[in-house]
Amino acid sequence: MLDGLTTAIIVDQQRMGADPRSTVGTATDTGAMLRILFSRLGKPHIGSPQAFSFNVASISGAGAVTLEKGGRTVKERRDFKIVGGMCPRCEGRGAVNDIDLTALYDDTKSLNEGALTIPGFSMDGWYGRIFRGCGFFDPDKPINKFTKKELDALLHKEATKLKVDGVNLTYLGLIPQIQKSFLAKDVEAMQPHIRAFVERAVTFTTCPECDGTRLSETARSSKIEGVNIAEVCAMQITDLASWLGSVAKKPAAKSAAPLLAALQHTLDSFVEIGLGYLSLDRPAGTLSGGEAQRVKMIRHLGSSLTDVTYVFDEPTIGLHPHDIARMNNLLLALRDKGNTVLVVEHKPETIAIADHVVDLGPGAGASGGEVVFEGDVAGLRASDTVTGRHLGYRATLKDEVRKANGALEIRGADTHNLRDVDVDIPLGALVVISGVAGSGKSSLIDGSVAGRDGVVVVDQSPIRGSRRSNPATYTGLLDPIRKAFAKANGVKPALFSSNSEGACPSCNGAGVIYTDLGVMATVETTCEECEGKRFGASVLQYTLGGRDIAEVLAMPVSEAERYFSDGDAKVPAAQKILSRMADVGLGYLTLGQPLTTLSGGERQRLKLAAALVDTGAEKSDTLILDEPTTGLHLADVEQLLGLLDRLVDSGKSVIVIEHHQAVMAHADWIIDLGPGAGHDGGRVVFEGTPADLVAERATLTGKHLAEYVGA
């Protein structure tokens, strides 16, 4: 319980909304200010700010309005017209889709024979009830025998109310139903089986009418200084700030001076926070967790609020050491306005600027939860806590680096901001790809390496999971555990799944009961029958090595690793997965902890552990890791370096996209991109050993690494 807390604003690591219409401009209100600017200064004048919005469609209508005039009721004809900026072809999405009908059904079968191959469209549920009772076609007739009218009704019919067996239902054709249920969402946010269907059945192409700008031709016709709003939003923010400065100097812009000043301040905040390489039309769903968090910060940097408590969850994620210094200045600026700034952080550079430090421990999971130190940074350095001991830790440069046994050749790479990059990535070594945020690191790897045979990528895309998903289900650990329980007790493996036959009948395996209180938030209470264990009482009678399945899922990884390594409970397949989880610093995590309760860093490391035990990763020659130190404590980084060494020594080539100086210092080879971000980057500014990078100090990375190792 926190006492004396002022109004709190939390800026977390969660990615932003994945709706295609959500962009950097809409998320920061910069787009709204630009729309006002174009409605004031744009030539020709086409209307109000909504005329430049790709979220507002142009509509018109007319009709009779009944009025009372002079004691008489009269009818007058009225019409209205709303001018919006939405492209009518793609409805403001910037892309159109084409659906492959052969992926929707097998036309040699009837509906009752299971012709539909769309996820969730089963004839055993509501859809079957609607299709059988709608009367638009014969559900027993093969689809290839349908008349043109019947096929049109199956595929394209708009929403139609009907009554089936006394129940009011709505019929909707397959195409509009797919567009409503699947295509209105971001593909990356879908469940894996639905995403696989969409990728198989739907082809997305740039809208030919608006050329991907999302805006109507009318909205694009109005210009300021020869540039329309779509072109402005496509500019790199650093360029946009320069263009805006030139507009502000024009005599015609005097009437919009306050608006221009506010807009300029917001754009300057983007640059200060290290996001000057973005454009305002960048879809919000494509931002990394660190970028999304910094975009959220933009809203608060220009705020005049005081006495506010800001809570930041690892704001330095994804930041180069050069950018961390700028982030620190912004945090201090928020404090100096009269606010309280709480930061959850592992980076020594950010801990160093704190006025007060609270260190939790002494360990993780069940071994933590206590305040082990409270005071200033000097006191923390002198303390004997894990954080205190590691605060001054510096990884050293290797005396000898591994010799490459080959190379991955990249020629003419030009993805995004890359400028015809030619580079050879050594094989059989630990290679770090470095550079400031936005310099082109991910573009180089994703665009030129990721798709090759024998290459496995562990990227930053978020883990999707419900409360029923946990580390055991996500990594595949539960499968060998269930089989071991089943074999030891002579029963079916399905009994040991809380999502199947073994579920508690009262809570259906959720472990909690949800009570909907209408207008109030849903209340979650522990299930009284299973006491939160999620399994039925009969299942808990079966044991393995003296423990039931609920007790096993309540174990932390470190304990479970010992439990499954010998004795009656020895399960080599489970022990292998658990050792990988421990390798990535998740030894404290309980096997049954819901994924929804994990931090962004924990999810990233769980994803890494799952990839390392995947058969594809085991057989692959090259492993690519995107910022594996995300969320890691200083002590855990040492453990990660040991894991990377073991992977390379086992014969793999490991490529790491990373900003952490300890990983850079430990590398065999560094490829540094820059010199800046966006169109100021995209070039290889250094390739060689860490020792050479430090000796030359010719790049930002080289200077910061030299400072880190004390050279």
Secondary structure, 3 states (H helix, E strand, C coil): CCCCCCCEEEECCCCCCCCCCCEHHHHCCHHHHHHHHHHHHCECCCCCHHHHCCCCCCEEEEEEEEEEECCEEEEEEEEEEECCCECCCCCCCCEEEEECHHHCECCCCCHHHCCECCCCCCCCCHHHHHHHHCCCCCCCCCHHHCCHHHHHHHHHCCCEEEEECCEEEEECCHHHHHHHHCCCCCHHHCCHHHHHHHHHHEEEEECCCCCCCCECHHHHHCEECCEEHHHHHHCEHHHHHHHHHHHHCCHHHHHHHHHHHHHHHHHHHHHHCCCCCCECCCEHHHCCHHHHHHHHHHHHHCCCCCCCEEEEECCCCCCCHHHHHHHHHHHHHHHHCCCEEEEECCCHHHHCCCCCEEEEECCCHHHCCEEEEEECHHHHHHCCCHHHHHCCCCCCCCCCCCCCCCEEEEEEECCCCCCCEEEEEECCCEEEEECCCCCCHHHHHHHHCCCCCCEEEECCCCCCCCCCCCHHHHHCCHHHHHHHHHHHHCCCHHHHCCCCCCECCCCCCCCEEEECCCCCCCEEEECCCCCCCCECCCHHHCCECCECHHHHHCCEHHHHHHHCCCHHHCCHHHHHHHHHHHHCCCCCCECCCCHHHCCHHHHHHHHHHHHHHCHHHHHCCEEEEECCCCCCCHHHHHHHHHHHHHHHHCCCEEEEECCCHHHHHHCCEEEEEECCCHHHCCEEEEEECHHHHHHHCCCHHHHHHHHHHCC
